[in-house]
């Protein structure tokens, strides 16, 4: 059996399953919408394009900084044993740089809620 036949059969099976799920959804779904899908059917209190307070920008930036820390620490954890002391020193320098950023944000009041 040629190798592409197995691939095409799996792709056809996946397409059939997707079509079956869509068909079941069309049969079971209600015909009219009685409530909004937001907040489990509750009415929204404000418009969807309402403005956020500017403090959420700094919170998101701090989150992204720590998220990027994890992105760099996972591969580092895999190679730290083979690289040795140099990898440990580099990671502590990276963490020190992040700590400087957090201390700056704290000093500027970015982490204050009121």
Gaussian input, Z-matrix of N, CA and C with variables (Angstrom, degrees):
# hf/3-21g

backbone

0 1
 N
 C     1     B1
 C     2     B2     1     A1
 N     3     B3     2     A2     1     D1
 C     4     B4     3     A3     2     D2
 C     5     B5     4     A4     3     D3
 N     6     B6     5     A5     4     D4
 C     7     B7     6     A6     5     D5
 C     8     B8     7     A7     6     D6
 N     9     B9     8     A8     7     D7
 C    10    B10     9     A9     8     D8
 C    11    B11    10    A10     9     D9
 N    12    B12    11    A11    10    D10
 C    13    B13    12    A12    11    D11
 C    14    B14    13    A13    12    D12
 N    15    B15    14    A14    13    D13
 C    16    B16    15    A15    14    D14
 C    17    B17    16    A16    15    D15
 N    18    B18    17    A17    16    D16
 C    19    B19    18    A18    17    D17
 C    20    B20    19    A19    18    D18
 N    21    B21    20    A20    19    D19
 C    22    B22    21    A21    20    D20
 C    23    B23    22    A22    21    D21
 N    24    B24    23    A23    22    D22
 C    25    B25    24    A24    23    D23
 C    26    B26    25    A25    24    D24
 N    27    B27    26    A26    25    D25
 C    28    B28    27    A27    26    D26
 C    29    B29    28    A28    27    D27
 N    30    B30    29    A29    28    D28
 C    31    B31    30    A30    29    D29
 C    32    B32    31    A31    30    D30
 N    33    B33    32    A32    31    D31
 C    34    B34    33    A33    32    D32
 C    35    B35    34    A34    33    D33
 N    36    B36    35    A35    34    D34
 C    37    B37    36    A36    35    D35
 C    38    B38    37    A37    36    D36
 N    39    B39    38    A38    37    D37
 C    40    B40    39    A39    38    D38
 C    41    B41    40    A40    39    D39
 N    42    B42    41    A41    40    D40
 C    43    B43    42    A42    41    D41
 C    44    B44    43    A43    42    D42
 N    45    B45    44    A44    43    D43
 C    46    B46    45    A45    44    D44
 C    47    B47    46    A46    45    D45
 N    48    B48    47    A47    46    D46
 C    49    B49    48    A48    47    D47
 C    50    B50    49    A49    48    D48
 N    51    B51    50    A50    49    D49
 C    52    B52    51    A51    50    D50
 C    53    B53    52    A52    51    D51
 N    54    B54    53    A53    52    D52
 C    55    B55    54    A54    53    D53
 C    56    B56    55    A55    54    D54
 N    57    B57    56    A56    55    D55
 C    58    B58    57    A57    56    D56
 C    59    B59    58    A58    57    D57
 N    60    B60    59    A59    58    D58
 C    61    B61    60    A60    59    D59
 C    62    B62    61    A61    60    D60
 N    63    B63    62    A62    61    D61
 C    64    B64    63    A63    62    D62
 C    65    B65    64    A64    63    D63
 N    66    B66    65    A65    64    D64
 C    67    B67    66    A66    65    D65
 C    68    B68    67    A67    66    D66
 N    69    B69    68    A68    67    D67
 C    70    B70    69    A69    68    D68
 C    71    B71    70    A70    69    D69
 N    72    B72    71    A71    70    D70
 C    73    B73    72    A72    71    D71
 C    74    B74    73    A73    72    D72
 N    75    B75    74    A74    73    D73
 C    76    B76    75    A75    74    D74
 C    77    B77    76    A76    75    D75
 N    78    B78    77    A77    76    D76
 C    79    B79    78    A78    77    D77
 C    80    B80    79    A79    78    D78
 N    81    B81    80    A80    79    D79
 C    82    B82    81    A81    80    D80
 C    83    B83    82    A82    81    D81
 N    84    B84    83    A83    82    D82
 C    85    B85    84    A84    83    D83
 C    86    B86    85    A85    84    D84
 N    87    B87    86    A86    85    D85
 C    88    B88    87    A87    86    D86
 C    89    B89    88    A88    87    D87
 N    90    B90    89    A89    88    D88
 C    91    B91    90    A90    89    D89
 C    92    B92    91    A91    90    D90
 N    93    B93    92    A92    91    D91
 C    94    B94    93    A93    92    D92
 C    95    B95    94    A94    93    D93
 N    96    B96    95    A95    94    D94
 C    97    B97    96    A96    95    D95
 C    98    B98    97    A97    96    D96
 N    99    B99    98    A98    97    D97
 C   100   B100    99    A99    98    D98
 C   101   B101   100   A100    99    D99
 N   102   B102   101   A101   100   D100
 C   103   B103   102   A102   101   D101
 C   104   B104   103   A103   102   D102
 N   105   B105   104   A104   103   D103
 C   106   B106   105   A105   104   D104
 C   107   B107   106   A106   105   D105
 N   108   B108   107   A107   106   D106
 C   109   B109   108   A108   107   D107
 C   110   B110   109   A109   108   D108
 N   111   B111   110   A110   109   D109
 C   112   B112   111   A111   110   D110
 C   113   B113   112   A112   111   D111
 N   114   B114   113   A113   112   D112
 C   115   B115   114   A114   113   D113
 C   116   B116   115   A115   114   D114
 N   117   B117   116   A116   115   D115
 C   118   B118   117   A117   116   D116
 C   119   B119   118   A118   117   D117
 N   120   B120   119   A119   118   D118
 C   121   B121   120   A120   119   D119
 C   122   B122   121   A121   120   D120
 N   123   B123   122   A122   121   D121
 C   124   B124   123   A123   122   D122
 C   125   B125   124   A124   123   D123
 N   126   B126   125   A125   124   D124
 C   127   B127   126   A126   125   D125
 C   128   B128   127   A127   126   D126
 N   129   B129   128   A128   127   D127
 C   130   B130   129   A129   128   D128
 C   131   B131   130   A130   129   D129
 N   132   B132   131   A131   130   D130
 C   133   B133   132   A132   131   D131
 C   134   B134   133   A133   132   D132
 N   135   B135   134   A134   133   D133
 C   136   B136   135   A135   134   D134
 C   137   B137   136   A136   135   D135
 N   138   B138   137   A137   136   D136
 C   139   B139   138   A138   137   D137
 C   140   B140   139   A139   138   D138
 N   141   B141   140   A140   139   D139
 C   142   B142   141   A141   140   D140
 C   143   B143   142   A142   141   D141
 N   144   B144   143   A143   142   D142
 C   145   B145   144   A144   143   D143
 C   146   B146   145   A145   144   D144
 N   147   B147   146   A146   145   D145
 C   148   B148   147   A147   146   D146
 C   149   B149   148   A148   147   D147
 N   150   B150   149   A149   148   D148
 C   151   B151   150   A150   149   D149
 C   152   B152   151   A151   150   D150
 N   153   B153   152   A152   151   D151
 C   154   B154   153   A153   152   D152
 C   155   B155   154   A154   153   D153
 N   156   B156   155   A155   154   D154
 C   157   B157   156   A156   155   D155
 C   158   B158   157   A157   156   D156
 N   159   B159   158   A158   157   D157
 C   160   B160   159   A159   158   D158
 C   161   B161   160   A160   159   D159
 N   162   B162   161   A161   160   D160
 C   163   B163   162   A162   161   D161
 C   164   B164   163   A163   162   D162
 N   165   B165   164   A164   163   D163
 C   166   B166   165   A165   164   D164
 C   167   B167   166   A166   165   D165
 N   168   B168   167   A167   166   D166
 C   169   B169   168   A168   167   D167
 C   170   B170   169   A169   168   D168
 N   171   B171   170   A170   169   D169
 C   172   B172   171   A171   170   D170
 C   173   B173   172   A172   171   D171
 N   174   B174   173   A173   172   D172
 C   175   B175   174   A174   173   D173
 C   176   B176   175   A175   174   D174
 N   177   B177   176   A176   175   D175
 C   178   B178   177   A177   176   D176
 C   179   B179   178   A178   177   D177
 N   180   B180   179   A179   178   D178
 C   181   B181   180   A180   179   D179
 C   182   B182   181   A181   180   D180
 N   183   B183   182   A182   181   D181
 C   184   B184   183   A183   182   D182
 C   185   B185   184   A184   183   D183
 N   186   B186   185   A185   184   D184
 C   187   B187   186   A186   185   D185
 C   188   B188   187   A187   186   D186
 N   189   B189   188   A188   187   D187
 C   190   B190   189   A189   188   D188
 C   191   B191   190   A190   189   D189
 N   192   B192   191   A191   190   D190
 C   193   B193   192   A192   191   D191
 C   194   B194   193   A193   192   D192
 N   195   B195   194   A194   193   D193
 C   196   B196   195   A195   194   D194
 C   197   B197   196   A196   195   D195
 N   198   B198   197   A197   196   D196
 C   199   B199   198   A198   197   D197
 C   200   B200   199   A199   198   D198
 N   201   B201   200   A200   199   D199
 C   202   B202   201   A201   200   D200
 C   203   B203   202   A202   201   D201
 N   204   B204   203   A203   202   D202
 C   205   B205   204   A204   203   D203
 C   206   B206   205   A205   204   D204
 N   207   B207   206   A206   205   D205
 C   208   B208   207   A207   206   D206
 C   209   B209   208   A208   207   D207
 N   210   B210   209   A209   208   D208
 C   211   B211   210   A210   209   D209
 C   212   B212   211   A211   210   D210
 N   213   B213   212   A212   211   D211
 C   214   B214   213   A213   212   D212
 C   215   B215   214   A214   213   D213
 N   216   B216   215   A215   214   D214
 C   217   B217   216   A216   215   D215
 C   218   B218   217   A217   216   D216
 N   219   B219   218   A218   217   D217
 C   220   B220   219   A219   218   D218
 C   221   B221   220   A220   219   D219
 N   222   B222   221   A221   220   D220
 C   223   B223   222   A222   221   D221
 C   224   B224   223   A223   222   D222
 N   225   B225   224   A224   223   D223
 C   226   B226   225   A225   224   D224
 C   227   B227   226   A226   225   D225
 N   228   B228   227   A227   226   D226
 C   229   B229   228   A228   227   D227
 C   230   B230   229   A229   228   D228
 N   231   B231   230   A230   229   D229
 C   232   B232   231   A231   230   D230
 C   233   B233   232   A232   231   D231
 N   234   B234   233   A233   232   D232
 C   235   B235   234   A234   233   D233
 C   236   B236   235   A235   234   D234
 N   237   B237   236   A236   235   D235
 C   238   B238   237   A237   236   D236
 C   239   B239   238   A238   237   D237
 N   240   B240   239   A239   238   D238
 C   241   B241   240   A240   239   D239
 C   242   B242   241   A241   240   D240
 N   243   B243   242   A242   241   D241
 C   244   B244   243   A243   242   D242
 C   245   B245   244   A244   243   D243
 N   246   B246   245   A245   244   D244
 C   247   B247   246   A246   245   D245
 C   248   B248   247   A247   246   D246
 N   249   B249   248   A248   247   D247
 C   250   B250   249   A249   248   D248
 C   251   B251   250   A250   249   D249
 N   252   B252   251   A251   250   D250
 C   253   B253   252   A252   251   D251
 C   254   B254   253   A253   252   D252
 N   255   B255   254   A254   253   D253
 C   256   B256   255   A255   254   D254
 C   257   B257   256   A256   255   D255
 N   258   B258   257   A257   256   D256
 C   259   B259   258   A258   257   D257
 C   260   B260   259   A259   258   D258
 N   261   B261   260   A260   259   D259
 C   262   B262   261   A261   260   D260
 C   263   B263   262   A262   261   D261
 N   264   B264   263   A263   262   D262
 C   265   B265   264   A264   263   D263
 C   266   B266   265   A265   264   D264
 N   267   B267   266   A266   265   D265
 C   268   B268   267   A267   266   D266
 C   269   B269   268   A268   267   D267
 N   270   B270   269   A269   268   D268
 C   271   B271   270   A270   269   D269
 C   272   B272   271   A271   270   D270
 N   273   B273   272   A272   271   D271
 C   274   B274   273   A273   272   D272
 C   275   B275   274   A274   273   D273
 N   276   B276   275   A275   274   D274
 C   277   B277   276   A276   275   D275
 C   278   B278   277   A277   276   D276
 N   279   B279   278   A278   277   D277
 C   280   B280   279   A279   278   D278
 C   281   B281   280   A280   279   D279
 N   282   B282   281   A281   280   D280
 C   283   B283   282   A282   281   D281
 C   284   B284   283   A283   282   D282
 N   285   B285   284   A284   283   D283
 C   286   B286   285   A285   284   D284
 C   287   B287   286   A286   285   D285
 N   288   B288   287   A287   286   D286
 C   289   B289   288   A288   287   D287
 C   290   B290   289   A289   288   D288
 N   291   B291   290   A290   289   D289
 C   292   B292   291   A291   290   D290
 C   293   B293   292   A292   291   D291
 N   294   B294   293   A293   292   D292
 C   295   B295   294   A294   293   D293
 C   296   B296   295   A295   294   D294
 N   297   B297   296   A296   295   D295
 C   298   B298   297   A297   296   D296
 C   299   B299   298   A298   297   D297
 N   300   B300   299   A299   298   D298
 C   301   B301   300   A300   299   D299
 C   302   B302   301   A301   300   D300
 N   303   B303   302   A302   301   D301
 C   304   B304   303   A303   302   D302
 C   305   B305   304   A304   303   D303
 N   306   B306   305   A305   304   D304
 C   307   B307   306   A306   305   D305
 C   308   B308   307   A307   306   D306
 N   309   B309   308   A308   307   D307
 C   310   B310   309   A309   308   D308
 C   311   B311   310   A310   309   D309
 N   312   B312   311   A311   310   D310
 C   313   B313   312   A312   311   D311
 C   314   B314   313   A313   312   D312
 N   315   B315   314   A314   313   D313
 C   316   B316   315   A315   314   D314
 C   317   B317   316   A316   315   D315
 N   318   B318   317   A317   316   D316
 C   319   B319   318   A318   317   D317
 C   320   B320   319   A319   318   D318
 N   321   B321   320   A320   319   D319
 C   322   B322   321   A321   320   D320
 C   323   B323   322   A322   321   D321
 N   324   B324   323   A323   322   D322
 C   325   B325   324   A324   323   D323
 C   326   B326   325   A325   324   D324
 N   327   B327   326   A326   325   D325
 C   328   B328   327   A327   326   D326
 C   329   B329   328   A328   327   D327
 N   330   B330   329   A329   328   D328
 C   331   B331   330   A330   329   D329
 C   332   B332   331   A331   330   D330
 N   333   B333   332   A332   331   D331
 C   334   B334   333   A333   332   D332
 C   335   B335   334   A334   333   D333
 N   336   B336   335   A335   334   D334
 C   337   B337   336   A336   335   D335
 C   338   B338   337   A337   336   D336
 N   339   B339   338   A338   337   D337
 C   340   B340   339   A339   338   D338
 C   341   B341   340   A340   339   D339

   B1=1.4580
   B2=1.5347
   B3=1.3327
   B4=1.4743
   B5=1.5320
   B6=1.3159
   B7=1.4782
   B8=1.5295
   B9=1.3062
   B10=1.4607
   B11=1.5280
   B12=1.3216
   B13=1.4622
   B14=1.5219
   B15=1.3166
   B16=1.4699
   B17=1.5277
   B18=1.3205
   B19=1.4588
   B20=1.5255
   B21=1.3231
   B22=1.4620
   B23=1.5232
   B24=1.3213
   B25=1.4677
   B26=1.5270
   B27=1.3204
   B28=1.4717
   B29=1.5280
   B30=1.3223
   B31=1.4666
   B32=1.5252
   B33=1.3404
   B34=1.4597
   B35=1.5099
   B36=1.3290
   B37=1.4673
   B38=1.5290
   B39=1.3269
   B40=1.4657
   B41=1.5262
   B42=1.3229
   B43=1.4626
   B44=1.5195
   B45=1.3257
   B46=1.4643
   B47=1.5220
   B48=1.3201
   B49=1.4682
   B50=1.5278
   B51=1.3118
   B52=1.4673
   B53=1.5225
   B54=1.3253
   B55=1.4644
   B56=1.5241
   B57=1.3295
   B58=1.4645
   B59=1.5246
   B60=1.3064
   B61=1.4669
   B62=1.5245
   B63=1.3260
   B64=1.4644
   B65=1.5336
   B66=1.3159
   B67=1.4649
   B68=1.5228
   B69=1.3361
   B70=1.4635
   B71=1.5160
   B72=1.3117
   B73=1.4585
   B74=1.5219
   B75=1.3114
   B76=1.4638
   B77=1.5280
   B78=1.3314
   B79=1.4680
   B80=1.5207
   B81=1.3116
   B82=1.4625
   B83=1.5254
   B84=1.3166
   B85=1.4644
   B86=1.5214
   B87=1.3362
   B88=1.4658
   B89=1.5273
   B90=1.3117
   B91=1.4696
   B92=1.5253
   B93=1.3170
   B94=1.4652
   B95=1.5184
   B96=1.3111
   B97=1.4615
   B98=1.5163
   B99=1.3343
   B100=1.4550
   B101=1.5252
   B102=1.3263
   B103=1.4510
   B104=1.5244
   B105=1.3140
   B106=1.4581
   B107=1.5245
   B108=1.2966
   B109=1.4608
   B110=1.5264
   B111=1.3300
   B112=1.4538
   B113=1.5255
   B114=1.2976
   B115=1.4728
   B116=1.5159
   B117=1.3072
   B118=1.4639
   B119=1.5252
   B120=1.2922
   B121=1.4518
   B122=1.5110
   B123=1.3108
   B124=1.4637
   B125=1.5164
   B126=1.3056
   B127=1.4657
   B128=1.5224
   B129=1.3127
   B130=1.4625
   B131=1.5347
   B132=1.3250
   B133=1.4569
   B134=1.5298
   B135=1.3301
   B136=1.4542
   B137=1.5239
   B138=1.3062
   B139=1.4577
   B140=1.5274
   B141=1.3068
   B142=1.4630
   B143=1.5300
   B144=1.3213
   B145=1.4515
   B146=1.5326
   B147=1.3231
   B148=1.4627
   B149=1.5286
   B150=1.3086
   B151=1.4609
   B152=1.5195
   B153=1.3237
   B154=1.4559
   B155=1.5231
   B156=1.3202
   B157=1.4577
   B158=1.5232
   B159=1.3116
   B160=1.4600
   B161=1.5285
   B162=1.3309
   B163=1.4602
   B164=1.5236
   B165=1.3132
   B166=1.4624
   B167=1.5193
   B168=1.3170
   B169=1.4598
   B170=1.5232
   B171=1.3275
   B172=1.4650
   B173=1.5262
   B174=1.3234
   B175=1.4607
   B176=1.5249
   B177=1.3166
   B178=1.4618
   B179=1.5257
   B180=1.3258
   B181=1.4552
   B182=1.5339
   B183=1.3411
   B184=1.4681
   B185=1.5222
   B186=1.3361
   B187=1.4633
   B188=1.5199
   B189=1.3330
   B190=1.4585
   B191=1.5229
   B192=1.3302
   B193=1.4640
   B194=1.5214
   B195=1.3294
   B196=1.4556
   B197=1.5296
   B198=1.3194
   B199=1.4586
   B200=1.5245
   B201=1.3128
   B202=1.4549
   B203=1.5291
   B204=1.3220
   B205=1.4626
   B206=1.5214
   B207=1.3075
   B208=1.4617
   B209=1.5211
   B210=1.3239
   B211=1.4651
   B212=1.5273
   B213=1.3306
   B214=1.4541
   B215=1.5237
   B216=1.3312
   B217=1.4624
   B218=1.5249
   B219=1.3248
   B220=1.4624
   B221=1.5322
   B222=1.3369
   B223=1.4696
   B224=1.5239
   B225=1.3325
   B226=1.4580
   B227=1.5135
   B228=1.3235
   B229=1.4587
   B230=1.5223
   B231=1.3170
   B232=1.4554
   B233=1.5232
   B234=1.3271
   B235=1.4561
   B236=1.5264
   B237=1.3215
   B238=1.4668
   B239=1.5256
   B240=1.3189
   B241=1.4591
   B242=1.5279
   B243=1.3120
   B244=1.4624
   B245=1.5282
   B246=1.3361
   B247=1.4679
   B248=1.5223
   B249=1.3333
   B250=1.4600
   B251=1.5166
   B252=1.3194
   B253=1.4649
   B254=1.5232
   B255=1.3111
   B256=1.4631
   B257=1.5300
   B258=1.3259
   B259=1.4670
   B260=1.5295
   B261=1.3190
   B262=1.4653
   B263=1.5182
   B264=1.3198
   B265=1.4678
   B266=1.5292
   B267=1.3193
   B268=1.4637
   B269=1.5242
   B270=1.3420
   B271=1.4659
   B272=1.5216
   B273=1.3227
   B274=1.4612
   B275=1.5325
   B276=1.3256
   B277=1.4649
   B278=1.5324
   B279=1.3274
   B280=1.4571
   B281=1.5272
   B282=1.3333
   B283=1.4653
   B284=1.5233
   B285=1.3215
   B286=1.4651
   B287=1.5222
   B288=1.3260
   B289=1.4580
   B290=1.5320
   B291=1.3324
   B292=1.4617
   B293=1.5238
   B294=1.3254
   B295=1.4618
   B296=1.5166
   B297=1.3213
   B298=1.4671
   B299=1.5227
   B300=1.3390
   B301=1.4575
   B302=1.5161
   B303=1.3270
   B304=1.4676
   B305=1.5224
   B306=1.3214
   B307=1.4649
   B308=1.5260
   B309=1.3321
   B310=1.4669
   B311=1.5313
   B312=1.3305
   B313=1.4653
   B314=1.5260
   B315=1.3101
   B316=1.4662
   B317=1.5280
   B318=1.3433
   B319=1.4603
   B320=1.5264
   B321=1.3308
   B322=1.4591
   B323=1.5177
   B324=1.3296
   B325=1.4530
   B326=1.5179
   B327=1.3324
   B328=1.4621
   B329=1.5272
   B330=1.3238
   B331=1.4570
   B332=1.5179
   B333=1.3265
   B334=1.4618
   B335=1.5238
   B336=1.3194
   B337=1.4608
   B338=1.5044
   B339=1.2875
   B340=1.4757
   B341=1.5069
   A1=107.96
   A2=116.95
   A3=119.65
   A4=110.85
   A5=117.30
   A6=120.32
   A7=113.62
   A8=117.84
   A9=118.92
   A10=112.11
   A11=118.78
   A12=121.25
   A13=110.07
   A14=117.09
   A15=120.45
   A16=110.44
   A17=116.34
   A18=120.45
   A19=111.30
   A20=116.69
   A21=120.25
   A22=112.09
   A23=117.30
   A24=119.23
   A25=111.19
   A26=117.69
   A27=120.37
   A28=109.84
   A29=117.18
   A30=120.25
   A31=110.55
   A32=117.62
   A33=120.64
   A34=112.31
   A35=116.96
   A36=120.73
   A37=110.77
   A38=117.15
   A39=120.41
   A40=110.67
   A41=117.45
   A42=120.47
   A43=112.10
   A44=116.79
   A45=120.57
   A46=111.66
   A47=116.96
   A48=120.28
   A49=109.78
   A50=117.80
   A51=120.82
   A52=110.42
   A53=117.20
   A54=120.66
   A55=110.95
   A56=117.28
   A57=120.79
   A58=111.16
   A59=117.42
   A60=120.53
   A61=110.30
   A62=117.71
   A63=120.65
   A64=111.41
   A65=116.84
   A66=120.02
   A67=111.02
   A68=117.50
   A69=120.44
   A70=110.50
   A71=117.49
   A72=120.96
   A73=110.99
   A74=117.23
   A75=120.58
   A76=110.85
   A77=117.34
   A78=120.25
   A79=112.42
   A80=117.67
   A81=121.75
   A82=112.64
   A83=118.39
   A84=121.98
   A85=111.45
   A86=116.80
   A87=119.35
   A88=110.58
   A89=115.89
   A90=120.72
   A91=112.37
   A92=117.84
   A93=121.20
   A94=108.96
   A95=114.40
   A96=120.02
   A97=107.77
   A98=116.90
   A99=120.33
   A100=112.88
   A101=116.82
   A102=119.63
   A103=109.63
   A104=114.68
   A105=120.50
   A106=110.19
   A107=118.69
   A108=120.43
   A109=113.12
   A110=117.66
   A111=121.69
   A112=110.50
   A113=118.15
   A114=123.80
   A115=112.47
   A116=117.13
   A117=123.45
   A118=112.03
   A119=117.46
   A120=121.33
   A121=114.71
   A122=118.38
   A123=121.08
   A124=111.28
   A125=115.64
   A126=120.25
   A127=110.25
   A128=118.65
   A129=120.35
   A130=110.62
   A131=116.46
   A132=121.75
   A133=112.32
   A134=117.10
   A135=120.43
   A136=109.04
   A137=115.84
   A138=121.28
   A139=110.45
   A140=117.19
   A141=121.85
   A142=112.44
   A143=117.91
   A144=120.91
   A145=110.44
   A146=117.15
   A147=119.83
   A148=109.77
   A149=115.75
   A150=120.73
   A151=110.82
   A152=114.28
   A153=121.43
   A154=108.83
   A155=115.45
   A156=119.79
   A157=109.12
   A158=116.68
   A159=121.07
   A160=111.73
   A161=119.69
   A162=120.53
   A163=111.66
   A164=118.56
   A165=120.20
   A166=111.21
   A167=117.08
   A168=120.17
   A169=110.34
   A170=117.18
   A171=119.65
   A172=110.99
   A173=117.50
   A174=119.95
   A175=109.94
   A176=116.85
   A177=119.33
   A178=111.30
   A179=118.35
   A180=120.51
   A181=111.06
   A182=117.26
   A183=120.34
   A184=109.64
   A185=117.26
   A186=120.14
   A187=111.26
   A188=117.11
   A189=119.62
   A190=111.77
   A191=116.98
   A192=119.42
   A193=110.36
   A194=117.23
   A195=119.48
   A196=111.43
   A197=116.97
   A198=120.04
   A199=109.61
   A200=117.49
   A201=120.51
   A202=111.08
   A203=116.39
   A204=119.38
   A205=109.99
   A206=116.83
   A207=120.34
   A208=111.45
   A209=117.46
   A210=120.37
   A211=110.52
   A212=117.14
   A213=119.95
   A214=112.58
   A215=118.01
   A216=118.93
   A217=113.00
   A218=118.83
   A219=119.75
   A220=112.22
   A221=119.22
   A222=117.31
   A223=112.54
   A224=116.27
   A225=119.53
   A226=110.34
   A227=117.60
   A228=120.97
   A229=111.45
   A230=117.45
   A231=120.07
   A232=112.61
   A233=118.18
   A234=120.40
   A235=113.67
   A236=118.79
   A237=119.51
   A238=111.77
   A239=118.21
   A240=119.56
   A241=111.59
   A242=117.11
   A243=119.15
   A244=112.31
   A245=117.78
   A246=120.20
   A247=110.85
   A248=117.14
   A249=120.18
   A250=113.60
   A251=114.82
   A252=122.33
   A253=111.52
   A254=117.37
   A255=120.61
   A256=110.99
   A257=117.08
   A258=120.80
   A259=110.99
   A260=116.90
   A261=120.16
   A262=110.42
   A263=117.30
   A264=121.12
   A265=110.38
   A266=116.84
   A267=119.76
   A268=111.84
   A269=117.43
   A270=119.58
   A271=110.90
   A272=117.72
   A273=118.58
   A274=111.17
   A275=117.79
   A276=119.55
   A277=110.82
   A278=116.29
   A279=120.62
   A280=110.87
   A281=116.46
   A282=119.96
   A283=111.37
   A284=117.37
   A285=119.92
   A286=110.91
   A287=117.23
   A288=121.14
   A289=110.65
   A290=116.89
   A291=119.67
   A292=111.64
   A293=116.91
   A294=120.29
   A295=110.92
   A296=117.59
   A297=120.62
   A298=110.05
   A299=117.13
   A300=120.40
   A301=112.87
   A302=117.42
   A303=120.82
   A304=110.21
   A305=117.67
   A306=120.06
   A307=111.16
   A308=116.99
   A309=120.29
   A310=110.75
   A311=116.35
   A312=119.86
   A313=110.49
   A314=117.40
   A315=121.25
   A316=110.04
   A317=116.60
   A318=120.52
   A319=111.71
   A320=116.82
   A321=120.81
   A322=112.81
   A323=117.45
   A324=120.71
   A325=114.10
   A326=117.31
   A327=120.12
   A328=111.75
   A329=117.24
   A330=120.44
   A331=112.41
   A332=117.50
   A333=122.41
   A334=109.57
   A335=118.35
   A336=121.50
   A337=114.15
   A338=118.24
   A339=119.84
   A340=110.07
   D1=129.08
   D2=178.88
   D3=-63.76
   D4=149.12
   D5=-175.99
   D6=-65.35
   D7=-28.68
   D8=-177.86
   D9=-73.74
   D10=-19.55
   D11=178.98
   D12=-67.18
   D13=-41.93
   D14=178.05
   D15=-63.84
   D16=-42.00
   D17=179.21
   D18=-64.17
   D19=-43.58
   D20=178.77
   D21=-66.52
   D22=-35.14
   D23=178.85
   D24=-69.20
   D25=-38.40
   D26=177.10
   D27=-67.32
   D28=-40.89
   D29=177.90
   D30=-64.85
   D31=-40.01
   D32=176.91
   D33=-64.94
   D34=-40.24
   D35=177.22
   D36=-63.96
   D37=-42.62
   D38=177.64
   D39=-62.97
   D40=-41.11
   D41=177.45
   D42=-64.10
   D43=-38.85
   D44=178.15
   D45=-65.97
   D46=-40.18
   D47=178.06
   D48=-65.04
   D49=-42.83
   D50=179.18
   D51=-63.36
   D52=-42.94
   D53=178.46
   D54=-64.11
   D55=-37.49
   D56=178.56
   D57=-66.79
   D58=-39.07
   D59=178.45
   D60=-66.07
   D61=-42.65
   D62=177.08
   D63=-63.58
   D64=-40.51
   D65=179.14
   D66=-65.89
   D67=-42.18
   D68=177.76
   D69=-63.77
   D70=-38.12
   D71=178.38
   D72=-65.28
   D73=-40.05
   D74=179.68
   D75=-67.18
   D76=-33.49
   D77=179.95
   D78=-76.22
   D79=-36.47
   D80=-173.68
   D81=-89.74
   D82=-27.70
   D83=-174.34
   D84=-63.49
   D85=144.01
   D86=177.22
   D87=-68.04
   D88=150.91
   D89=-177.25
   D90=-80.90
   D91=-27.52
   D92=179.21
   D93=-117.94
   D94=152.48
   D95=178.35
   D96=-98.68
   D97=113.42
   D98=-179.92
   D99=-86.43
   D100=-30.04
   D101=-178.30
   D102=-142.75
   D103=166.40
   D104=-179.22
   D105=-76.76
   D106=149.95
   D107=179.90
   D108=-77.93
   D109=-1.44
   D110=-177.13
   D111=-84.70
   D112=136.06
   D113=178.05
   D114=55.91
   D115=46.04
   D116=177.15
   D117=58.09
   D118=37.21
   D119=176.12
   D120=98.20
   D121=-6.88
   D122=179.37
   D123=-77.10
   D124=157.68
   D125=177.98
   D126=-76.08
   D127=136.03
   D128=177.96
   D129=-68.57
   D130=146.45
   D131=-178.51
   D132=-84.28
   D133=-23.67
   D134=-179.61
   D135=-142.51
   D136=169.45
   D137=-178.14
   D138=-68.07
   D139=151.82
   D140=-177.17
   D141=-67.80
   D142=-22.89
   D143=-178.33
   D144=-102.02
   D145=27.17
   D146=-179.59
   D147=-69.28
   D148=159.07
   D149=-176.20
   D150=-84.46
   D151=146.95
   D152=175.05
   D153=-96.48
   D154=154.50
   D155=175.82
   D156=-67.98
   D157=148.50
   D158=-175.17
   D159=-65.98
   D160=-20.56
   D161=-179.90
   D162=-66.88
   D163=-22.91
   D164=178.78
   D165=-69.52
   D166=-23.47
   D167=176.30
   D168=-64.29
   D169=-46.82
   D170=-179.87
   D171=-68.46
   D172=-35.74
   D173=177.16
   D174=-63.15
   D175=-41.42
   D176=179.15
   D177=-68.09
   D178=-34.20
   D179=177.72
   D180=-67.38
   D181=-40.65
   D182=177.11
   D183=-65.03
   D184=-40.59
   D185=176.89
   D186=-61.00
   D187=-44.58
   D188=179.95
   D189=-64.77
   D190=-34.42
   D191=177.75
   D192=-63.04
   D193=-45.04
   D194=-179.55
   D195=-74.33
   D196=-27.23
   D197=175.36
   D198=-67.71
   D199=-42.16
   D200=177.35
   D201=-66.73
   D202=-30.15
   D203=175.18
   D204=-59.67
   D205=-44.98
   D206=179.55
   D207=-67.25
   D208=-35.31
   D209=178.44
   D210=-62.04
   D211=-36.45
   D212=179.56
   D213=-84.43
   D214=-24.42
   D215=-176.89
   D216=-79.74
   D217=-28.28
   D218=179.53
   D219=-63.99
   D220=-51.42
   D221=177.10
   D222=-65.59
   D223=-31.36
   D224=178.61
   D225=-63.39
   D226=-39.29
   D227=-179.53
   D228=-64.32
   D229=-26.70
   D230=179.24
   D231=-76.56
   D232=-31.93
   D233=-174.21
   D234=-107.53
   D235=-1.73
   D236=-174.72
   D237=-63.89
   D238=-34.75
   D239=-179.22
   D240=-69.95
   D241=-35.73
   D242=-178.38
   D243=-80.79
   D244=-32.07
   D245=-178.36
   D246=-81.04
   D247=-43.55
   D248=175.47
   D249=100.21
   D250=-144.97
   D251=-172.28
   D252=-64.03
   D253=-33.63
   D254=-179.16
   D255=-59.89
   D256=-41.04
   D257=179.53
   D258=-67.28
   D259=-37.41
   D260=178.92
   D261=-66.46
   D262=-42.90
   D263=179.41
   D264=-64.27
   D265=-42.83
   D266=179.20
   D267=-62.96
   D268=-39.88
   D269=179.81
   D270=-68.44
   D271=-38.80
   D272=178.37
   D273=-68.35
   D274=-32.11
   D275=173.87
   D276=-66.37
   D277=-40.14
   D278=177.56
   D279=-63.72
   D280=-43.78
   D281=178.72
   D282=-67.26
   D283=-34.11
   D284=176.32
   D285=-65.79
   D286=-38.14
   D287=176.79
   D288=-64.24
   D289=-41.08
   D290=175.67
   D291=-65.01
   D292=-38.18
   D293=178.11
   D294=-64.14
   D295=-38.00
   D296=176.31
   D297=-61.42
   D298=-41.59
   D299=177.70
   D300=-64.66
   D301=-40.19
   D302=178.40
   D303=-67.52
   D304=-41.51
   D305=178.77
   D306=-64.60
   D307=-36.85
   D308=176.05
   D309=-64.71
   D310=-44.40
   D311=178.62
   D312=-63.53
   D313=-38.10
   D314=178.91
   D315=-66.47
   D316=-43.06
   D317=-179.83
   D318=-64.33
   D319=-36.83
   D320=-179.87
   D321=-78.66
   D322=-8.21
   D323=177.77
   D324=87.96
   D325=16.93
   D326=-178.35
   D327=-70.16
   D328=-22.62
   D329=-178.38
   D330=-96.22
   D331=2.96
   D332=177.76
   D333=-85.28
   D334=136.74
   D335=-176.29
   D336=-95.62
   D337=-17.17
   D338=-176.81
   D339=-115.16

